């Protein structure tokens, strides 16, 4: 049995609509938080004691959209628009991937995420068994899905869907429950309507959520109108996509009516501000989405369009970007931005066990070293976490009550080996 007593720390619980910073103690028994409060806990004899001095403890960050194995393509092709970047640069390189490349890229991504405070990530790719195995070995929590592109003959479509279904059935609940699965048509513009309908039906059959890219660029939206006579939201709605719990990546170009419909359907959105800016895809209507009650969260997207997995940067970007676009400095306050990366992220992926520090919640949490110049003077801690902090401030990480990072050292991964294998895979892909 794992027993941890963190004493004399500052705890940003993320529980509730207003900020709460608690100066006190937290107790973890096995994989669950069993006490958090100002008073010293009782009955903690024999517990591992962790000195919280100089540290802020908060829920682990939740990255709700990415492609882990694309870390191998970091910096390979920058400063291009989305379709050129995808079709002429990314897809040709990805066609060369073999299992060892997916594993190497996934290990690199997981190492980077753990070291920057992400404890849960959503991933859409192929060869997902490699991503799942890497996640289980590293001890991270993951929501995984075999993305499928339907621009292929019917027999290939069927093979891809069968592969996605097999993966989803085999891995859902693995890793002591840390692995969850979904089904994912890549996007409305890469999957014919009848193929999306088949995937929706499979999600019903397996009682699984759905994930897709949607309305990322104006060109994509116009293509949907040209081909099907309707915008992507109505198109997916007509295909029954929102009859399942649905997570939409990007959703940049939305009308008022589409936002209203997504709110009514209970859809979730992964806002990827830095990737959308880098690819010049546009700026999502975050203030309107928040006001409408759409379940919003944050994602990095793949490293090839970001170019890192530091979710603290996404939190800061979400707070700053929409102030600049709207001219309203109050539109996404610091606490709301922090919620997008924690508690609201958990809600967006339908997981009520993570995202806050509360009794009964899973012990997924991080410790941030605030004994550094950029955290002084001690004014507003929430402000510091959003506007001053970055992933390199993360000192320790626990997932399921197990410590996976200690003093910025990975405990479940060989970082030197991870870096070496990623470089070797990239050099092979270049040949």
C-alpha positions in Angstrom: 0.0 0.0 0.0 1.3 3.4 -1.0 0.9 6.1 1.7 2.0 9.7 1.2 1.7 12.7 3.6 2.6 16.0 2.0 3.1 18.6 4.8 3.4 22.3 4.9 2.6 22.9 1.2 0.5 25.3 -0.8 -2.3 23.6 -2.6 -4.2 25.0 -5.6 -7.2 22.7 -5.5 -9.0 23.9 -8.7 -12.2 22.8 -7.0 -15.0 25.3 -7.4 -15.7 28.4 -9.5 -13.3 30.7 -7.6 -9.6 30.2 -6.8 -8.7 28.4 -3.6 -5.2 28.2 -2.3 -4.8 26.1 0.8 -1.8 26.2 3.1 -1.6 22.9 4.7 -1.4 19.1 4.1 -2.6 16.4 1.7 -2.7 12.6 2.3 -2.7 10.0 -0.5 -3.6 6.4 0.2 -2.8 4.1 -2.7 -4.1 6.0 -5.8 -6.6 8.3 -4.1 -6.5 11.6 -2.1 -7.8 10.8 1.4 -7.3 14.1 3.1 -6.6 17.7 2.2 -6.8 20.5 4.7 -5.1 23.1 6.8 -4.8 21.1 10.0 -2.3 18.3 10.4 -3.9 14.9 9.4 -4.5 12.1 11.9 -3.5 8.5 11.6 -0.5 9.0 9.3 2.0 6.9 11.2 4.3 5.1 8.7 3.3 7.4 5.8 6.0 8.6 3.5 6.5 12.3 4.4 7.0 14.9 1.7 8.2 18.4 2.7 6.1 20.9 0.8 8.1 23.9 1.6 8.8 26.1 -1.5 6.4 24.0 -3.6 2.9 24.6 -5.0 0.8 21.5 -5.5 -1.9 21.4 -8.1 -3.8 18.8 -10.3 -1.8 17.4 -13.2 -2.4 19.1 -16.5 -4.7 17.5 -19.1 -3.8 17.7 -22.8 -6.9 17.0 -24.8 -5.6 16.7 -28.3 -2.3 15.6 -29.8 -0.4 13.1 -31.9 2.4 11.9 -29.7 4.6 10.1 -32.3 4.8 13.3 -34.3 7.5 14.5 -31.9 9.8 12.9 -34.4 8.9 15.6 -36.9 9.5 18.6 -34.5 11.0 21.4 -36.6 11.0 19.3 -39.8 8.6 21.6 -41.7 7.6 24.9 -40.3 5.9 28.1 -41.6 3.5 26.4 -44.1 -0.3 26.5 -44.3 -2.2 23.4 -43.0 -3.0 21.6 -46.3 0.5 22.0 -47.8 2.1 21.1 -44.4 -0.1 18.0 -44.1 -0.2 16.7 -47.7 3.3 17.6 -48.9 5.4 17.3 -45.7 3.7 15.4 -42.9 1.9 12.6 -44.6 4.8 11.5 -46.8 7.0 11.2 -43.8 4.4 9.5 -41.7 4.0 6.9 -44.4 7.6 5.7 -43.7 6.8 5.1 -40.0 7.2 1.6 -38.6 6.4 0.4 -35.1 9.7 1.4 -33.7 9.3 5.0 -34.9 5.8 5.3 -33.3 7.2 3.9 -30.0 10.3 6.2 -30.1 8.2 9.3 -30.9 5.6 8.4 -28.2 8.3 7.8 -25.6 9.8 11.2 -26.4 6.3 12.9 -26.1 5.5 11.2 -22.9 8.8 12.1 -21.4 8.3 15.7 -22.4 4.8 15.8 -21.0 5.7 14.2 -17.7 8.6 16.6 -17.2 6.3 19.6 -17.9 3.4 18.5 -15.7 1.0 16.8 -18.0 -0.5 13.7 -16.3 -3.3 12.9 -18.8 -3.2 13.2 -22.6 -5.5 12.5 -25.5 -3.9 11.0 -28.6 -5.1 10.2 -32.1 -2.8 8.3 -34.5 -2.2 4.9 -35.9 -0.1 2.0 -34.5 -1.8 2.9 -31.3 -0.7 -0.3 -29.6 2.8 1.3 -29.4 1.4 4.4 -27.8 -0.6 2.4 -25.3 2.3 0.2 -24.3 4.5 3.3 -23.9 1.9 4.9 -21.8 1.4 1.9 -19.5 5.2 1.5 -19.0 5.6 5.2 -18.2 2.7 5.3 -15.8 0.9 8.2 -17.5 -2.9 8.5 -17.9 -4.1 8.4 -21.6 -7.2 8.6 -23.7 -6.2 6.9 -26.9 -7.8 6.4 -30.3 -6.7 5.0 -33.7 -7.5 7.8 -36.1 -8.7 6.7 -39.5 -8.6 8.5 -42.8 -11.2 7.3 -45.3 -9.6 8.4 -48.6 -9.1 4.9 -49.7 -10.9 1.9 -51.2 -13.8 0.4 -49.3 -11.8 -2.7 -48.3 -9.1 -0.5 -46.8 -11.7 1.6 -45.0 -13.1 -1.6 -43.4 -9.6 -2.8 -42.4 -8.8 0.5 -40.7 -12.1 0.5 -38.9 -11.7 -3.1 -37.7 -8.2 -2.1 -36.5 -9.6 0.8 -34.6 -12.3 -1.3 -33.0 -9.9 -4.0 -32.1 -7.6 -1.5 -30.4 -10.4 0.2 -28.6 -11.8 -3.1 -27.2 -8.4 -4.5 -26.2 -7.0 -1.5 -24.4 -10.0 0.2 -22.8 -9.4 0.1 -19.0 -5.8 -1.3 -19.2 -2.9 0.1 -17.1 -4.9 -0.1 -13.9 -7.7 1.9 -15.6 -5.3 4.6 -16.8 -6.0 3.8 -20.5 -9.3 4.8 -22.0 -10.2 4.6 -25.7 -12.3 6.3 -28.3 -13.1 5.9 -32.0 -11.9 8.7 -34.4 -12.6 9.5 -38.0 -9.8 11.9 -38.8 -12.0 14.7 -40.0 -15.1 15.3 -42.2 -12.9 16.2 -45.1 -10.9 13.0 -45.0 -13.8 10.6 -44.3 -16.8 10.1 -46.6 -20.2 10.5 -44.9 -21.1 6.8 -45.0 -17.7 5.9 -43.4 -18.3 8.4 -40.6 -21.8 6.9 -40.1 -20.2 3.4 -39.7 -17.8 4.7 -37.1 -20.6 6.4 -35.2 -22.5 3.1 -35.2 -19.4 1.3 -33.9 -19.1 3.8 -31.1 -22.7 3.1 -30.1 -22.0 -0.7 -30.2 -19.0 -0.3 -28.0 -20.3 2.5 -25.8 -17.3 4.7 -26.6 -16.9 8.4 -27.2 -15.8 9.9 -30.6 -13.0 12.3 -31.5 -12.3 14.2 -34.7 -10.7 17.3 -36.2 -13.3 19.8 -37.2 -13.6 23.4 -38.6 -9.8 24.0 -38.2 -9.5 26.2 -41.3 -11.8 28.3 -43.4 -10.8 26.3 -46.5 -11.9 23.1 -44.7 -15.3 24.6 -43.9 -15.7 25.8 -47.5 -14.7 22.3 -48.8 -17.4 20.8 -46.7 -20.0 23.2 -48.1 -18.9 22.6 -51.6 -19.0 18.8 -51.3 -21.9 18.2 -49.0 -23.9 21.5 -49.1 -23.5 22.2 -45.4 -20.9 23.3 -42.8 -19.1 20.6 -40.8 -21.2 21.0 -37.6 -24.5 20.4 -39.4 -22.8 17.7 -41.5 -21.6 15.8 -38.4 -24.9 16.4 -36.6 -26.9 14.9 -39.5 -24.6 11.8 -39.4 -25.4 11.3 -35.7 -21.9 12.2 -34.5 -23.2 14.1 -31.5 -25.4 11.3 -30.4 -22.2 10.0 -28.8 -20.0 11.9 -26.3 -17.9 13.9 -28.8 -14.5 15.7 -28.5 -13.8 18.1 -31.3 -10.2 19.3 -32.0 -9.8 22.9 -33.0 -13.4 24.1 -33.9 -11.9 27.5 -34.9 -14.4 28.6 -37.5 -17.9 28.5 -35.9 -21.0 30.5 -36.3 -23.3 31.6 -33.4 -25.8 28.9 -34.5 -23.1 26.2 -34.5 -21.9 27.2 -31.0 -25.5 27.0 -29.8 -25.9 23.5 -31.3 -22.7 22.2 -29.9 -23.7 23.4 -26.4 -27.1 21.8 -26.8 -25.5 18.5 -27.9 -23.0 18.5 -25.0 -20.0 18.4 -27.3 -16.5 19.0 -26.0 -13.8 21.1 -27.7 -10.1 21.0 -27.5 -8.8 24.5 -28.0 -5.2 24.4 -29.5 -4.2 28.1 -29.5 -0.5 27.8 -30.3 -0.9 25.2 -33.1 -3.7 27.2 -34.6 -1.6 30.4 -34.6 1.5 28.7 -36.0 -0.5 27.2 -38.9 -2.4 30.5 -39.3 -5.7 28.5 -39.0 -7.4 31.3 -37.1 -8.5 32.0 -33.5 -11.3 30.0 -31.9 -14.2 31.9 -30.5 -13.4 31.0 -26.9 -15.3 33.7 -25.1 -18.5 32.8 -26.9 -17.9 29.1 -26.3 -17.4 29.7 -22.6 -20.5 31.9 -22.4 -22.6 29.3 -24.2 -21.5 26.6 -21.8 -19.6 24.4 -24.3 -17.2 22.0 -22.6 -13.9 23.6 -23.4 -10.3 22.3 -22.8 -6.8 22.8 -24.0 -4.5 20.7 -26.3 -1.1 21.2 -27.8 -1.8 19.3 -31.1 1.2 17.4 -32.5 4.7 18.8 -31.8 5.2 19.3 -35.5 2.8 22.2 -35.4 3.5 23.6 -32.0 6.6 22.8 -31.4 6.4 21.5 -27.8 4.1 19.8 -25.3 4.3 22.4 -22.5 0.7 22.8 -21.6 1.6 25.8 -19.4 2.3 27.6 -22.6 -1.2 26.8 -23.9 -2.7 28.0 -20.6 -0.9 31.3 -20.9 -1.7 31.6 -24.6 -5.4 31.0 -24.0 -5.4 33.8 -21.4 -3.5 36.3 -23.5 -4.7 35.6 -27.1 -8.4 36.3 -26.5 -7.7 39.5 -24.6 -5.7 40.7 -27.6 -8.3 39.6 -30.2 -11.4 41.0 -28.3 -9.8 44.1 -26.8 -11.2 43.0 -23.4 -8.6 42.1 -20.7 -11.3 40.4 -18.6 -12.5 38.0 -21.2 -10.4 34.9 -20.1 -9.2 35.5 -16.6 -6.2 33.6 -15.2 -8.2 31.2 -13.2 -10.4 30.3 -16.2 -7.3 29.6 -18.2 -5.9 27.4 -15.4 -9.3 25.5 -15.3 -9.0 24.9 -19.0 -5.9 22.9 -18.4 -7.2 21.0 -15.3 -10.7 20.7 -14.1 -12.4 21.8 -17.4 -10.1 19.5 -19.2 -11.3 16.6 -17.1 -14.9 17.4 -17.8 -14.2 17.6 -21.5 -13.0 14.0 -21.5 -15.8 12.8 -19.2 -13.5 11.9 -16.3 -14.8 13.0 -12.9 -11.9 11.3 -11.1 -9.2 13.8 -12.1 -8.7 17.5 -12.6 -9.0 18.8 -8.9 -7.4 18.1 -5.6 -10.3 16.8 -3.5 -10.9 13.8 -1.2 -11.9 10.8 -3.3 -10.2 12.0 -6.5 -7.4 10.2 -8.2 -3.9 11.2 -6.9 -2.8 12.8 -10.2 -0.9 15.9 -9.1 2.3 18.0 -9.7 4.6 20.1 -7.5 5.9 23.4 -8.8 9.1 24.9 -7.5 8.2 28.5 -6.6 11.4 29.4 -4.9 12.6 31.1 -8.1 12.8 34.7 -9.1 9.9 34.7 -11.5 7.5 33.7 -8.6 8.4 36.7 -6.5 7.0 38.8 -5.0 4.4 36.6 -3.4 1.3 38.4 -4.7 -1.3 36.3 -6.7 -0.3 32.7 -7.0 -2.9 31.9 -9.7 -1.6 34.8 -11.7 2.0 33.6 -11.3 1.0 30.0 -12.5 -0.7 31.4 -15.6 1.5 34.4 -16.6 4.9 33.5 -15.2 5.2 29.7 -14.9 6.3 27.2 -17.5 6.8 23.5 -17.6 10.4 23.6 -16.5 9.2 24.8 -13.1 7.6 21.3 -12.4 9.8 19.5 -9.8 7.7 16.4 -9.0 4.8 14.5 -10.6 2.5 11.8 -9.2 0.0 9.8 -11.2 -2.3 7.3 -9.6 -0.5 8.0 -6.3 2.8 6.8 -7.9 5.7 9.3 -8.2 6.9 9.4 -11.8 9.1 12.5 -11.7 11.3 13.5 -8.8 13.4 16.6 -8.8 13.0 16.8 -12.6 14.2 13.3 -13.1 12.0 10.7 -14.8 11.5 7.6 -12.5 9.8 5.4 -15.0 11.7 6.2 -18.2 15.4 6.3 -19.2 15.6 9.8 -20.6 18.9 9.3 -22.3 17.7 6.2 -24.1 14.5 8.0 -25.1 16.4 10.9 -26.7 18.8 8.5 -28.5 16.1 6.3 -30.0 14.1 9.3 -31.1 17.1 10.8 -32.9 17.9 7.4 -34.5 14.3 7.1 -35.8 14.2 10.5 -37.3 17.5 9.9 -39.1 16.1 6.7 -40.5 13.0 8.5 -41.7 15.1 11.0 -43.6 16.7 8.3 -45.8 
